[in-house]
Amino acid sequence: MADVQHNTMTGADLHEPKGAGAASASTVYVANGSGTGTWQKISTSEIDATFNNANLLAMTLDFDDLATAHSRFVVAPIAGTITKIYSVLDQAIATTDTILTAKIAGTNVTSGAITIAFSGSAAGTVDVATPSGANTVTAGQAIEIAGDGGTNTSDAHANITILMDVS
C-alpha cells in the first residue's frame, strides 16, 4: 500500500482534527506551543483581551459650514451606546465659539455637546465630548449633530467621529 500524503487527500479521505470526536460542543483546539494542545471554550473576556476595541464602531460625518445653524445626520448601522464624540477643524474659526450637540430622536445626548473654541483654533484642532446618558441607539436609528452657527467664519468645516460600543 502506497503512503498517502495529507496534502493530496480529498473528499472522503479527509478527517477531523485530532481529538474532535471527544471534544465538547462549542470548543476550539488551542495549541500550547509544544506540538500539542487541548480543546477549550474561549470566554468573551479572553476574546476582548486579545482583540482590542472589538466592540467599538466609529462613524464619521462632515459638518459643513459651521457659520450656519443646521444639522447633519448619520445612521447607526447596529445597536449600541455612544461613548465619545470627536470634532476636528479643517481651518481656524473666528469671533465666537461654535457648539455642536448630539441628539438621538430629537433628544439631546447627555454630555454630548462639543464646544469648539474660536480662541486658539486652527486646522487640526480636536475637541471631544464624553456622553453619560441618553446615548443608546438602535440599529438603523439616526444620530443628529446640530450646530448653533456660532462662528462667522464662512466655509469652516469640522469632521465628526462618533465612537459607539456595540450591543
N, C-alpha and C positions, 0 to 999 in steps of 0.2 A: 504494500500500500504506500502510495506516494505521500510525502509530507505536504500538508496544505498550509499555506501562509495566511495569516489573518487578513492581510491587506488585499487578498484576492477573493475572499469569501463574499457571497451574495445571497440574497433571499433567505431560504430555509436554513442555510449553513450559518447564518448569523446567530449570535447568542446574547443573552442578557449579561450585564456586568457581574463580576464575581460577587456572590452573596445576595443577589437580587431576590432569589427565591425565599430567603428567610428575612428580608428587610421589612420593617413596618411600613404602613402606608404613610405617604407624605414625608418621606425622609430622602436625603441625598447622600451620596457617597462622598466623604471628606477624607482626602489624603493627608497623612501625617508627616510626609517628607522623608520617610524611611522605607519607601517601597510598599507600603500597605496603608490601610485606613479603615474607617468604620462608617456604617450607615447612621445618620443623625438627623434629628429635626433641627431646623435653623429657626431661631426665635427672631421676632421683629426687632428686638434690641440689638441682636448681633448684626442684622442687616443694616439697621440705622447707623451702627458704629462703623460699619465697613463702607457704606455708601454715603458720604457727606451730602447733606441737603437733598436726600432722596425724595422728600415730600414737599419740596418747595417749587413753586411755579412763578416765573417772572413774566408780567405782561407790560407792554410799553405802548405809549401813545405820544403823539406830537401835540403840544398845546401851542397853537399858533396865536400870534397877536395878543400878547399879554396886556396891551393897552385897551382892549375892548372886553367888557364883561360878557362872558359867554361860557358854554360848557362843551366838553368833549367827553366821549364815551368809549369804553372798551368792554367786551363781553368776557365774562369768566367762563372758560370752556368746561371747567369742572368745579365742583363744590369745594369750599374751603374758607379760611379765615385770613383776612388781610393783616399782615404783620408789620410791614414797612411800606412807606410811600416816599419815593425819592424824586427830586427835580434837579435838572442840570440846565443852566442857562447856555444859550448859544451866543449871547452878547450881553454887555452891561445894560442895566436899566437905570433910568434917572427919575428924579423928583420925589417919588413916593414908593413905598413897599407895595408888593403885589401879593395877594392871598389866594391860594388855591385850596379848595375844600373838597374832600372826597365825600361822595354820597352813594347810598345804596337804596334804590326805590324811593328817592326823594328825601331820605333821612340822612342827616349828617353822620358820618363815621366819627365816633368819639375819639378825640385827639388825632383826627385825621386831616387837619389843616396844616398847610405849609406856608410860612411867611417867607417870601423872597425879598430880602432887604436890598434897597437900592444902594445904600451906603456900602462901598467896597465891592459891589457886584462886578463881575467880569465873565467873559466866556469861560465855561467850565466850573462856575460856582455851583456847588451841590448843597441842597437843603434836604432835610428828612423829617418825616412825621412817623411816630410810632403809635398806631391806633390801639385803643384799650377797650373798646366796646362798639356795639352796633356795626361790627366789621365782618359778619359772616355772610357769604354769598352762596347761592345755589347754582348748579350748572345751568348755563345759558342766561344768567342774570346780568344786567348791565351795571357797570360801575361808572359813576359820573365824577368828573373832575370839573368843578365850577370855579371860574376865575372872576375876581372882582374888577378887573380892568384898572387896577391901581396905578400902574406906571403910565407915563405919557410917551414912552419910547415906542414909536411905531415899528412894526415888523419884528419886535423882540419875541423870541420863541423859547420855550422850555420843553425839554424831553422828560416825560414822566415814566417812572418804573414803579409798578405795583407788585410787591412781593407777597405771595399767598402761600400759606401752609395748607396743602390739600387735605380734604377729609378722607 
